[in-house]
Amino acid sequence: MDQLKENEVFLAFATYTTIVVAKMMLMGPLTAYYRLTRGSFSNEEDVSRKSAEEKKRLLKPHPDVERVKRCHQNDLENIIPFAVVGMLYALTGPELSAALLHFRIFACSRVFHTIAYIGVLPQPSRGLSWILGMLVTYSMAYKVLSAVLFL
């Protein structure tokens, strides 16, 4: 464990992965906030004490809630692969400057992606931030495969 504490690349990986995972975890409470403020619930038990008419109204999807849920789903589809590939990448012993560039670009792209998604910024802002994050993950995957296949 002490070796990991001395490994600057691993510490950078741990820092930026924690940032994006924490951001992803905040999407759950954000979804709950949007559900409560928009009056849009997905489970019958959430509105069990309401009248039949209110239940019908409250169990309908709301566009804002659906948008936050899609953003959260996108985080799951991108942050989990980043964490796995980034861990393997950190173990290949990359230069600190290259690793920091990968980790920082990914973290910034995911934060901006969420701002663009939730804030409904005009395209291509959301798409470009998604592509940038994917390219970072693919770049790290290439470095991992290169290190393993071309020893």
Secondary structure, 3 states (H helix, E strand, C coil): CHHHHHCHHHHHHHHHHHHHHHHHHHHHHHHHHHHHHHCCCCCHHHHCCCCHHHHHHHCCCCHHHHHHHHHHHHHHHHHHHHHHHHHHHHHCCCCHHHHHHHHHHHHHHHHHHHHHHHCCCCCCHHHHHHHHHHHHHHHHHHHHHHHHHCC
